[in-house]
Amino acid sequence: MDWSLVDRPLCLAPGAAVVPTADGFLLVTPTEDFITIDVETDRRELVASLLSGKLTPGAALARDADAAGLLDVLADEGLLAEEADTAAGPVVLLGDGVLVEHLCHLLDVKRTDDIGGAAVVVACADWLPDARWRRLDADCVAAGIAWHRGYAEGGRWYAGPLSVPGVGPSYADLRLRRLAASPFPDQLLAYWAWLDSGGRPAASPDPAGAAVVAGLIATDVRAYLTGRPVPGDRTQYGVDVTAGVLRRHPVLPVPPDVMVQVP
């Protein structure tokens, strides 16, 4: 990278730190690795100004060409924050309940039932709205819009997977995978139908689990909007804070010729 053309201050990645030492600086990476750099006394002020953002890379290189080596190390070791891209459209948030409350604080969302023009849709529910989400899934596929989801079932909160039309698993795929993996598929269908008809369990799981799930959803959405790898790609998270357990369930698209009849 030609650092001499960079005219914006450095921005360290979240969790990164620069610690002054007797011989220079100790760099702490977001992955908790440590890098020691020795800096001559007469160069420490310049390096400190570069690392603190007071001096841009271009300005630093104009005064000290050797600063390019340090900048390369910072980039290679993940110490620099990635420049965020501008989202192509809004994040439309559907549903209600405690998950919605958390996500309103974590994402810049638009509350509307119209998903047209959305960059991504996030749907939330205290309990699985199977019929409604099957319709939403079809609408998002038709419009080419990615969507994420979160809900509770039993004593757990669930998130995902993010469904990107033509790329990852859809809600229909998740639904079929769950029924295929369940030892009681008929009973699971009956339970979902009962929820669709307005039935409700005694109480929702611990709302603290919803906070965890909201964070997982928000992280996936931010990654998707900025073109970075999605941490929860093709994964459904199951969170049980009472047991202190977070499970990752891989979810793959179902080949179209596997299911002759959709239950």
C-alpha positions as CSV (number, residue, x, y, z in Angstrom):
1,M,0.0,0.0,0.0
2,D,1.2,3.5,-0.8
3,W,0.9,5.1,2.6
4,S,2.1,8.4,1.3
5,L,-1.3,8.9,-0.3
6,V,-3.2,8.3,2.9
7,D,-4.3,11.7,4.2
8,R,-6.6,10.6,7.0
9,P,-5.4,9.8,10.6
10,L,-4.9,6.2,11.6
11,C,-7.8,4.5,13.5
12,L,-6.9,1.5,15.6
13,A,-9.1,-1.5,15.5
14,P,-11.4,-2.1,18.5
15,G,-9.3,-3.7,21.3
16,A,-6.0,-2.6,19.9
17,A,-3.6,-0.7,22.2
18,V,-0.3,1.2,22.0
19,V,1.7,1.1,25.3
20,P,4.8,3.3,25.6
21,T,7.9,1.4,26.8
22,A,11.5,2.3,27.7
23,D,12.7,1.3,24.2
24,G,9.7,2.3,22.1
25,F,6.2,0.8,22.1
26,L,4.3,-2.3,22.9
27,L,1.5,-3.0,20.5
28,V,-1.5,-5.1,21.7
29,T,-3.5,-6.7,18.9
30,P,-7.3,-7.4,19.0
31,T,-6.4,-11.1,19.2
32,E,-4.4,-10.4,22.4
33,D,-1.0,-10.9,20.7
34,F,1.9,-8.6,21.6
35,I,4.3,-6.8,19.3
36,T,7.4,-5.0,20.6
37,I,8.8,-2.3,18.4
38,D,12.1,-0.5,19.2
39,V,12.2,3.1,18.2
40,E,15.1,5.5,18.4
41,T,14.7,8.3,20.9
42,D,14.7,11.0,18.3
43,R,11.9,9.3,16.3
44,R,9.5,8.4,19.2
45,E,7.6,11.7,19.1
46,L,6.8,11.2,15.4
47,V,5.8,7.6,15.9
48,A,3.6,8.5,18.9
49,S,1.9,11.2,16.9
50,L,1.3,8.7,14.0
51,L,-0.1,6.0,16.3
52,S,-2.4,8.5,18.2
53,G,-3.8,9.9,15.0
54,K,-2.3,13.4,15.4
55,L,-0.2,12.8,12.3
56,T,-1.5,11.2,9.1
57,P,0.5,8.5,7.3
58,G,1.3,10.8,4.4
59,A,2.6,13.5,6.7
60,A,4.7,11.0,8.7
61,L,6.3,9.6,5.6
62,A,7.2,13.0,4.4
63,R,9.3,13.4,7.5
64,D,10.5,9.8,7.9
65,A,10.4,7.3,5.1
66,D,11.0,4.4,7.5
67,A,7.5,4.9,8.9
68,A,6.2,2.8,6.0
69,G,7.6,-0.4,7.6
70,L,5.7,0.3,10.8
71,L,2.5,1.0,8.9
72,D,2.8,-2.3,7.1
73,V,3.2,-4.1,10.4
74,L,0.1,-2.4,11.8
75,A,-2.0,-3.4,8.8
76,D,-0.7,-7.0,8.6
77,E,-1.3,-7.6,12.3
78,G,-4.9,-6.4,12.2
79,L,-4.2,-3.3,14.4
80,L,-5.9,-0.9,12.0
81,A,-9.7,-0.5,11.8
82,E,-11.3,-1.2,8.5
83,E,-12.8,1.7,6.7
84,A,-16.6,1.3,6.7
85,D,-18.4,1.3,3.4
86,T,-21.7,3.2,3.0
87,A,-24.7,0.9,3.1
88,A,-26.8,0.7,-0.1
89,G,-30.1,1.2,1.8
90,P,-31.7,1.1,5.2
91,V,-32.0,-1.8,7.7
92,V,-35.7,-2.5,8.0
93,L,-36.6,-3.9,11.4
94,L,-39.8,-6.0,11.6
95,G,-41.6,-7.4,14.7
96,D,-41.7,-6.5,18.3
97,G,-40.6,-7.6,21.7
98,V,-37.3,-7.4,23.7
99,L,-35.1,-8.3,20.7
100,V,-36.4,-5.2,18.8
101,E,-35.6,-3.0,21.7
102,H,-32.0,-4.2,21.8
103,L,-31.5,-4.0,18.0
104,C,-32.8,-0.4,17.9
105,H,-29.8,0.5,20.0
106,L,-27.3,-1.5,18.0
107,L,-28.3,-0.8,14.4
108,D,-29.5,2.3,12.5
109,V,-32.9,0.8,11.6
110,K,-36.1,1.8,9.9
111,R,-39.4,0.7,11.4
112,T,-41.7,-0.1,8.6
113,D,-43.6,-3.0,7.0
114,D,-42.5,-2.0,3.6
115,I,-39.2,-3.9,2.8
116,G,-38.8,-2.3,-0.7
117,G,-35.4,-0.7,-1.0
118,A,-34.0,-2.2,2.1
119,A,-30.3,-3.2,2.2
120,V,-31.2,-5.9,4.7
121,V,-34.3,-6.9,6.7
122,V,-34.2,-8.1,10.3
123,A,-37.3,-9.8,11.7
124,C,-37.8,-10.5,15.4
125,A,-40.3,-12.3,17.5
126,D,-40.6,-13.6,21.1
127,W,-41.9,-16.9,19.6
128,L,-41.4,-18.3,16.1
129,P,-44.0,-16.9,13.6
130,D,-43.6,-19.7,11.1
131,A,-46.3,-18.9,8.6
132,R,-45.5,-15.1,8.6
133,W,-41.8,-15.8,8.1
134,R,-42.4,-18.2,5.3
135,R,-44.2,-15.4,3.5
136,L,-41.4,-12.9,4.4
137,D,-38.9,-15.4,3.1
138,A,-40.6,-15.7,-0.2
139,D,-41.0,-11.9,-0.4
140,C,-37.2,-11.3,0.3
141,V,-36.2,-14.0,-2.3
142,A,-38.4,-12.3,-4.9
143,A,-37.0,-8.9,-4.1
144,G,-33.4,-10.1,-3.8
145,I,-33.1,-8.8,-0.2
146,A,-31.1,-10.5,2.5
147,W,-32.8,-11.0,5.9
148,H,-31.8,-12.0,9.4
149,R,-34.0,-13.3,12.2
150,G,-34.2,-13.8,15.9
151,Y,-36.7,-15.5,18.2
152,A,-37.2,-17.7,21.2
153,E,-38.1,-21.4,21.4
154,G,-38.2,-23.4,24.6
155,G,-35.6,-22.1,27.0
156,R,-33.3,-20.6,24.3
157,W,-33.0,-17.6,22.1
158,Y,-32.1,-18.2,18.5
159,A,-30.4,-16.1,15.8
160,G,-30.0,-16.6,12.1
161,P,-28.8,-17.7,9.8
162,L,-28.6,-14.6,7.6
163,S,-30.4,-15.5,4.4
164,V,-28.9,-14.0,1.2
165,P,-31.0,-14.9,-1.8
166,G,-29.1,-17.2,-4.2
167,V,-26.1,-17.5,-1.8
168,G,-26.9,-18.9,1.6
169,P,-29.7,-20.9,3.3
170,S,-33.2,-19.4,3.2
171,Y,-35.7,-19.6,6.1
172,A,-37.4,-22.5,4.1
173,D,-34.0,-24.3,4.2
174,L,-33.7,-23.8,7.9
175,R,-37.2,-25.0,8.4
176,L,-36.7,-28.2,6.5
177,R,-33.3,-28.9,8.2
178,R,-34.9,-28.5,11.6
179,L,-37.8,-30.8,10.7
180,A,-35.4,-33.4,9.3
181,A,-33.2,-33.3,12.4
182,S,-36.0,-33.4,14.9
183,P,-37.0,-36.8,16.3
184,F,-40.6,-35.4,16.6
185,P,-41.2,-33.5,13.3
186,D,-45.0,-33.9,13.4
187,Q,-45.1,-32.5,17.0
188,L,-42.8,-29.6,16.0
189,L,-45.2,-28.7,13.1
190,A,-48.1,-28.9,15.5
191,Y,-46.3,-26.6,18.0
192,W,-45.5,-24.0,15.3
193,A,-49.1,-24.1,14.0
194,W,-50.3,-23.5,17.6
195,L,-48.0,-20.5,17.9
196,D,-49.3,-19.2,14.5
197,S,-52.9,-19.5,15.8
198,G,-52.0,-17.2,18.8
199,G,-51.0,-19.8,21.4
200,R,-48.2,-18.8,23.7
201,P,-45.9,-20.7,26.2
202,A,-46.0,-19.8,29.9
203,A,-43.2,-17.2,29.6
204,S,-40.3,-16.1,27.5
205,P,-36.7,-17.3,28.2
206,D,-34.4,-15.1,30.2
207,P,-34.3,-11.8,28.4
208,A,-30.6,-11.6,29.0
209,G,-30.3,-14.2,26.2
210,A,-32.1,-11.8,23.9
211,A,-29.4,-9.3,24.5
212,V,-26.7,-11.8,23.4
213,V,-28.7,-12.8,20.3
214,A,-29.2,-9.1,19.4
215,G,-25.5,-8.6,19.5
216,L,-24.9,-11.6,17.2
217,I,-27.5,-10.4,14.7
218,A,-26.1,-6.9,14.7
219,T,-22.6,-8.1,14.1
220,D,-23.7,-10.2,11.2
221,V,-25.7,-7.3,9.7
222,R,-22.8,-4.8,10.0
223,A,-20.4,-7.3,8.4
224,Y,-22.8,-7.9,5.5
225,L,-23.4,-4.2,4.9
226,T,-19.7,-3.5,4.7
227,G,-18.8,-6.4,2.5
228,R,-16.8,-8.3,5.2
229,P,-17.2,-12.0,6.0
230,V,-20.3,-12.6,8.1
231,P,-19.3,-14.3,11.4
232,G,-22.5,-16.3,11.6
233,D,-22.5,-17.3,7.9
234,R,-24.7,-20.4,7.4
235,T,-25.0,-20.7,11.2
236,Q,-28.0,-20.7,13.6
237,Y,-27.0,-19.6,17.1
238,G,-28.8,-21.1,20.1
239,V,-28.3,-19.2,23.4
240,D,-29.3,-20.5,26.8
241,V,-27.9,-18.0,29.4
242,T,-29.4,-20.0,32.2
243,A,-27.1,-22.9,31.4
244,G,-24.3,-20.7,30.1
245,V,-24.4,-22.3,26.7
246,L,-24.0,-20.9,23.2
247,R,-24.4,-23.4,20.4
248,R,-23.6,-23.0,16.7
249,H,-25.8,-25.1,14.3
250,P,-24.5,-25.3,10.7
251,V,-27.3,-24.7,8.2
252,L,-26.8,-25.6,4.5
253,P,-29.2,-24.9,1.6
254,V,-31.5,-27.9,0.8
255,P,-31.0,-29.2,-2.7
256,P,-34.2,-28.5,-4.7
257,D,-34.6,-32.1,-5.7
258,V,-34.5,-33.5,-2.2
259,M,-37.9,-32.5,-0.9
260,V,-40.8,-33.6,-3.1
261,Q,-43.4,-32.1,-0.7
262,V,-42.8,-29.3,1.8
263,P,-44.4,-30.0,5.1
